[in-house]
Amino acid sequence: MNHTSTEQALPVLDFEAARKRLSTVVSHTPLMLNQNLSRRYQANIFLKREDLQVVRSYKIRGAFNMMSAWPHDVLQRGVVCASAGNHAQGFAYSCAHLQIKGVVFMPSPTPKQKIHQVSMFGDGWIEIRLTGDTFDDCQAAALEYTREHHMTFIPPFEHPLIIEGQGTVGVEILEDLPEVDYIFIPVGGGGLASGISLYMKSHRPQVKLIGAEPEGAPSMLEAFRAGHPVKLDHIDNFVDGAAVRQVGDLTFRICRQLLDDMTLVPEGRICSTILRLYNEEAMVVEPAGALAIAALPDFREQIRGKNVVCIVSGSNNDIDRMQEIKERSLLYEGLKHYFIIRFAQRPGALKEFVNEVLGPNDDIVRFEYMQKHHKETGPALVGIELKDPRDYDVLIERMREKHIQFTELNKDDTLFGFIV
């Protein structure tokens, strides 16, 4: 990206001081060579396992660093954060460790599992307040509460001490792999990418730093295009650990100057990556945790023969989401297709469809008539799962040969979202 000639000076941070502050609570997580990925990409692919932190994500680094560096008398008035995810857990653990009263604001629809996790890590030192339907509403309430009670707000990414704490991930990477060539970094608000970039570009300037964002929440890439942070009207919250409407001013400036490239990763590919990591490596990662690995296919040629690090940023994945993850993966891989089919109004039409249109390896995995009072005369929603994506063209051809009236829902996002 590199626009250094006209940019403002970047902050000078003390990553070694941060590392000392974090030494009592943060693990130096393993940098593990992954044989399957290395074979697939003909490179040395290492996974930086931040999912193995005590709170199962890197977010504790920034939260604890900021809180432990702040004057003690100020902290005694209490601290506040707004988060429904990993930042809240890192914040809660830090409050308990430092014995500081904390208040966590979470959006009202936050799943009970996440509320329980935050409460568990807070160990009696935090209070949880559920407010607002969206994160933006929740954060506005948190900031107002902070002002009213003269407390300190601990942001998820937009502060030098947060960035400094997250950057200690880079310190560990360079210590374990001095000859690193590429680092793939998940990007939400940009705190992790900023910290790693500042450290790496001053210690190993030749390293290539690639930021990876979910396709449905491209807030950093849109900021690059606009030349300043922009608030996105709509985001897909699926990759919740990296789905941010607007990046910070500071994180934007750092990432714009120091990241070598940014890429958008389709949510479906992230889902396929989650399932592959589970099946091949027995690793459970959250969508944001799979983001960096899911970006590798776009850089296959550049990384061949190189030392590549992918940051596995977290593993706070709710088991209830696995069905949706599997569904999105199948859709992305071209193995699941939804149709509205208007069957001919004659006996045996459905039987003929099953026997003469479906291939030997095609399965109907969902079937429902769309008009409850006119079964077998109205259109039907039909979900078909294939064993091979190449069978799709054959299926479409057979439906046309048999003059079956159909609408493909996979190709119409609005209809798909409304009906499926």
N, C-alpha and C positions, 0 to 999 in steps of 0.2 A: 504494500500500500504506500508506504514511505513518501510523505509529503513534508520532509523535515525543513526545507528552506524557509517556508513562511510560517511555520508553526510556533506556538508559544513553547517556552522551556518546559520540560517534563519534570515532575517532582523527583527529588533525590531521596531515596528510601534506604533504611538500614535493615537489610534482610537478616544479617547476622544477629542483630539485637532482637529482632522478632523471633528468630530461631531459639535463642536462649530463653525468651519469655515462654515460648510454647513447649519447651523441653519436658515439662512435668505432665502435660496433658495430651500432646500430639505424638502419634507414632511416626517414626521414619518408615513409611510404608514401602513394601517390596516393589522393585522394578523387575518384572518377570518376563523372561523371553517366552513368547508363545509360539510353539512349534507349528500348530495348524495354520495360524495367520501368516507366519513366516514362509511356510511352503506355498500358501495361496498367492502371496504377493512377491515371492522371490526376494525377500528382504529380511532384515533382522527386526522383527516387530516385538517391542517390549510394551507391557501393560503396567502403567503406574497405578497401583491398587489403592486409590483413596477410598474405595468402598470398604476397606478394612480398618478405617478409623473407628474410634470408640462410638461415635455417633453415626457411623456408616457413610460419611461424606467428608470432603475437604473443608466444608463451611465452618467447622470449629476453629480453623486456623485464623481466619479473619476476625471472627467474633471475639475469641479469647485474646488475640493480640491487641485489639482496640481497647478492650475492657481492662486488661492488665497494665496497659501503658497510660491509662487515664488517671488523673489525681484521685487518691483514695477518698478524700473528703467529698469530692463531687459524686463519686460512685455511691457513697453511702446514702445519697438521696434517692437512689434507685435508677434502673435502666429500663428502656422500652424497646421492643422491636415489633415489626409487622411482617408476618410470614406464615404460610401454611405448610412449609416444607423443611428443607434441610437447614436453612438459616435459623429457624426457630429452635431446632434441636441443638445446634451448636451453641446458640445463645443460652438456652436453658441449662445445658451442661456447664457452661462457663459461669453462670450465676451460682450454681450449686458449688462449684469448685472454689470460687472466690468469696462465697457466702455474701452475695449481694442480692437485694430484693429486685426481681424483674417482673415486668408485665409483658405478656405476649398477646398481641392482637392478631386474631385469625379470622378469615371470612366465615360467615355463618354456615355455608354449605360444607365446610371442611370435614372429611371423613373422621369417624370416631377413632379409627386406628391411629391417625396422625395426632389427634388431640392426646390420646393415651401416651404415645411415644414422647411427645414434648413434656407432658406432665411427669413421666417416669425419669427423664434426664434432668428435669428441674429439681426433683427430690425435695419438694416442699419449699423451695426458694422462689418459685414463680407463681404468678396468677395468670390464668388464661381468660381472655375476653373475646367472645365471638361477636363480631359486628360487621354489618354490610354484606351485600350479596357478592361483591367483587373485591379483588385485591386492592384496587384503587380506593374504594370506599373505606376499606379496612385501614389502609395506610394513612388516609386523611384523618381518621379518628385517632390513630396512634400518635400522630404528630401533634394533634390538638391536646391530647391527654398529656403528652410530654411537656408541652409549654405550660399548661395549667398547673402541673405538679412540680415544675422546675427539676425535671429528671433529665437523663441523657438518652438520646435516641441512638441506637446501634443499627446503622443501615446495612442492607445486604451486600452492597458493592461500592457505593459512591463515597469513599473516604480513603485518604492515604494509608491510614493504619489497617483498614480492611484489606486493601490491595497489597500492602506489605506482608500481612499474614498469609494471604493466599499465595504470594510469590515464593514462600518457603518451599512449596512443591517443586519449583524450579531449582532451588538450592540442592535439594535431595537428588533430583534427576542428574544434574551435572556432576555431583559427587559420585554417583553410581555408574554413570555412563559419560565420561569426559568427551568421547568421540561422537556424541549424538549429532545426527544430521537433520532430522525432522521431528517436530513436536506437534501433534494434533490436539487442540484444546477446545473443549465444549464452551460455547459462548451463550450466556443469558444476558445478565447486566454488564458483563465484561470485567468483573473483578479478578477472576482467576487468570484470564488472558492478559490483563494489564500487569499483574504482578509477575507472572512468568516472563512476559516480554521484557519488562524493565530489567529483571535480573539477567536473563539470558543474553540480551543484546549488548550488555556491558561486560559479560564474561566469555561469551562465545558468539561473536557477532555474525559468524558465517552460518549459524543454525537457521533453518527455515521454520517459521512459526505459522501454522495454519489454524485459523479459527473456524469452528464448525457450528452452524446454527440450524435449528429445525426449520424446514421449509415454511411451516405455518406460523412462524414467529421471527421474521427476519429483521429484527429491530436494529442490529448493528450494521447490517448491510445497507438497509435503507438510510441509516444515518450517514454512512460513507457516501452514498449517492447524493444526499441532500447537502452534505457539507456540515451538518450539525445534527444533534439528536432530534428525532421526530417521534411523536406519539402515534402508534399504529391504531387505526380505527377498530380493527378486529384481529385477534390472534387465535390460533388453535392451541388450546391449553394442554394438549395430550402430553407433550414433553414438558411436564410441569416444572421440572428443575431448571429449564432454560427458556421458558415462555414468558418473556418480559415485553411489555408494551413500549417501554422507552428506556434506552441505556442512559448512563450518567454522562455528564459533560466531561468529567475527568477521565472516565474509562474510555469514552469515545476518542478523546485526544490521544491517549496513549496507544490504543489499538490502531488508530488510523496511521500513526507514525511508525509503529513497530511491527505490526503483523505483516507477514509477507503475502498472505492470501486469505480470503474468506470463501467458504463454500456453504451452500444450503443443502441439507440432507432431507430427503422425503421421509415422512413419519413411518410409512410402510417399510422402508428399508431399515429404519431403526428397530422396528418390531421384529423383522427377520433376524437382525443381529442379536437382539435379546434372546430369541429362541435358540439360535445357534450356540451362543455362549452357554446357555443352560444345558443344551443337549451334548455339546462337545467338551465343555470345560467344567461343568457342574458349577458355573458362576451365576448368581442371581444379581442382575443389575437393573436399575431403574432406567427409563427412557433416556434421561440426560446422561446417565453413566455409559450408555452404548453409543452416544453421539459421535465421539471421536473415532471409534472403530468403524462406524457406519460411513464415515467420510472417506475411508481408504480407497474404495473403487474409483473415485474421481481422480486419484493421483497415482494410479497403478504404474504408469511409465516413469514418473519422476522419482518414485521411491525405490525402484528396483535396485537391489544391491546396497541399500543404505541402512543406517541405524535409525530406526523410527520408534518414537514413543507415542503411545496413545494414552491419554489420561482417562481412567475409569473413575468418574467423579463421585459416584454414589450408588448405593444399593437399597435405598428405601423404596422398595416396590411392593405395593399392596397385592396380595395373592388374588384378590377379587378382580384385578385388572387383566389377568392372564387370558381370559376368553376374548377380550377386546384386542389384546396384543396379537393373539393367534389370527383373529379375523382380519385385522389390518395387514398382517404379513401375507396372508393368502391372497387378499385383494391386490397387494403390491406385486406379488410374484406372478400374477395372472392365473392363479389357480382357483379363484372363486369368482363367480359372476352371477349377478342378479338381473332378472328380466321380469317385465310385466308381459304375460302371454295371454292372448285372447284365443282360447281354444274354439275350434269349430263346434257349432251347436248340433252335434250328432253323437249317437252312442259310439263308444270306443275311441273317441278322439284322444283322451288322455293316455289310454293303453297304447295307442299307435305312437304317441310321442315318446313314451318310455322305451318301446321295442324298436322303433325305426329311426328315431332322431338322436337319442342319447348313444354315445359310444360305449364300448365295453368297460372302460375305466371311469366313466362319468357317473357321478352320484347326485341325486336330488337331496339337498341337505335342508331345504326349507320349502314349504308349499302351503300357501293359504289363499283362499278365495277372498277377493277384496270387497265383495258386497255380501254381508252376512245373510241377508234375507233372500239372496238369489244365487245360492250355491250352484255350481256347475253350469251357470249361464253367464256369470260375470267374469271379468279378467282375474287372473291369478298371479300372485307374487311367487316367483320360482327362483330358488337359489341353487346353483349347480357348482359342484366342486370337481375339478379336473385333477388327474394325476400328473399331467404334463401341459405346460402353457401352450404348446404347439397344437393341442387338441381343440383349442378355441376356434380357430378358423374353420376347422372341419365341422364343428357343431353349428356355427352360423350358416355355413353352406347348406347343411342338411335341413335346417329350419326354413331356409329360403326355397329349397327344392320342394318341400312339403307345403309351401304357401302358408306357413304359420305366421300370424301377425304378432310381432313382439317389439318391445321397447327395451333397449339396454340401459339399465340404471347406473352401471359403473361409469358410464360416460357423461352422466348428467348429475353434477354434484348436488344441485338443489333438490331434484327428485329423489336422489339416493338418500340424502339426509332426512327428507320428509317421510319417506316410505319405509326405508330399511332401518 
